Amino acid sequence: MNAAYTVPAIVLVILATVLIGALGLRISRTTSDFYVASRSVNPGLNAAAISGEYLSAASFLGIAGLILVYGPNMLWYPFGFTAGYLVLLLLVAAPLRRSGAYTLPDFAEARLESRYVHRVASVFVVGVGWLYLVPQLQGAGLTMTVITGAPRWAGGLLVAAVVTVVVAAGGMRSITFVQAFQYWLKLTALLVPAAFLLVAWQTHDGHRLAYGKQLTFRERTHVTLSSPLDLSVTRPVRVTVTGDVDGRGYAGTTLDLGPGRHHVEQGARLDFAAGTPVPDTVVMSGGRADQSVDSGPQPHSLYTTYSLIIATLLGTMGLPHVVVRYYTSPTGAAARRTTVVVLVLLGAFYLLSPVYGMLARLHAPDLILTGDSDAAVLVLPARLIRGVTGELLGSLLSAGAFAAFLATTSGLTIAVTGVLTKHVLPSRGRTSWGVRRFRWVTLLATGVPAVAQVLLGDLPVADSVGMAFALSAAAFCPLLTLGIWWRRLTPQGAAAGLVVGGGSALAAVVATIVGGMDGGWWASLLGSPALWSVPLSFLVTVIVSLATQGGVPGGTEAMMRRLHTPEDPGGRPDPAAVRGAGG
């Protein structure tokens, strides 16, 4: 990509973010402005802001990268990401707003009258938030590397720094305007290049689809490996090698790789002639999961698919940056209307990801070998459209990608900062809500994931986000759905579900990130824990609650009436909820 076009585009996005954030600073006057925008955001603006922060690095880059590698099996990602809001609309949105809480821990304490459940929920909110922040920063690093060749950590630190300034300056009021702007920028950044790319595809290829069983290199392709990998070949592949393959050194030698697994060392150059089949499986050395261009994630792809569906359908309601935006709605009815608009906005966006994934399978299969499949969206314009037009379209996509990182990172940062400020870090009385304290804690909220993205290396962006959804589903879906709809829930049951269900999902995520599982069922169970951890969490919550019915809070009936009683005909919010925003 031409940095002369892309760097100015990214700089403009950053400047626009800072300037719009400054506008929010001018009208952020109270503590309530910083935390919940004084609960006054209308449904249209709130829906655009929610969509802006929700469409993350996984949505902008990761889904197309997964479709490149695995084919149409990965269409479950955009389906689940969107349908999760339908579940949230039906079960959670309005009652959660009527609770008058600002954070998930606040809801847990108000519903169950338990400081212990409040503290446990706080830990998981911070854990989900930080786990979700890391892939945003990794995606920013990948974009900067593709554009400028900078180290992977540089882009992540840049995004963390910009977000820290914007969030600390204006809080929720600023972020609302920033995220709404960034949604429309991201939609434009995908839609305009997609139109040009489809015209170029029709001109070059007619209407040939990219999901056939024989994925091949369309032109002579050179791949230089940045890390060792294993190629698992089922059909013979002819390749010219400069470097070490299977323990032997070659200098421009043409080999026929037969069926089986072949180890290729870091730095090796592989030259594939036009028409050569792409190796069926790429196994990154060091315990990474297989990537198959034909049969989907390996092994046990059916289990992985169902687990992914459960994670995305049920995990959305517990994402801290999503939940906190519902507390900015004036009423429960407004929260419902917001969710309906969100479904429309997300549906429009997710129609575009398969287009980029399909075109990448035709024109960028080499990214599978290099492990840079997440860069498919960024490199496609230059490959299909020559000259300045392709470079400008690539610049627009780079700007949209940075908007995705900034928007999601902003939402997560303000959610994590709020929980750290109010619930986790020690404080003295009402100073926990102070604006000055909020600004200092923002540094911690962004600093931890910024360091983690440097230390953890390069997990695929969408895989990392999928883990965050799984953890959110296991920890918070039982707490929210049973807390809103089941009177017999007890503090003991909720705490047990959080610790056992959420804790087991967290342990599985940590084990996957650390590595050590070399394939097999254990690797699949740990890498995609939602299918077993969510039922486990529900089961433990229900069993322990039934065994501790003496612990049902005395105010349960009053709270249930509050959650399920609509506002008055004028749509005025509960006065107690408004008072809760300030303290």
Secondary structure, DSSP 8 states (H G I E B T S, - for coil): --HHHHHHHHHHHHHHHHHHHHHHHHH--SHHHHHHGGG---HHHHHHHHHHHHS-HIIIIIHHHHHHHHGGGGGHHHHHHHHHHHHHHHHTHHHHHHTT-SSHHHHHHHHH--HHHHHHHHHHHHHHHHHHHHHHHHHHHHHHHHHH---HHHHHHHHHHHHHHHHHHHHHHHHHHHHHHHHHHHHHHHHHHHHHHHHHHHHHHTT--S-SS--B-SS-EEEE-SS-EEEEESS-EEEEEEEEETTEEEEEEEEEE-SEEEEE-TT-EEEE-TT-B--SEEEETTT--EEETTT-SBS-HHHHHHHHHHHHHHHGGG-HHHHHHHTTSSSHHHHHHHHHHHHHHHHHHHTTHHHHHHHHHHH-THHHHHT-GGGHHHHHHHHHS-SHHHHHHHHHHHHHHHHHHHHHHHHHHHHHHHHIIIIIS---GGGGG-HHHHHHHHHHHHHHHHHHHHHH----HHHHHHHHHHHHHHHHHHHHHHHHH-TT--HHHHHHHIIIIIHHHHHHHHHHHH----SSHHHHHHHS-HHHHHHHHHHHHHHHHHHTGGGS-TTHHHHHHHHHS---TT----HHHHHHHH-
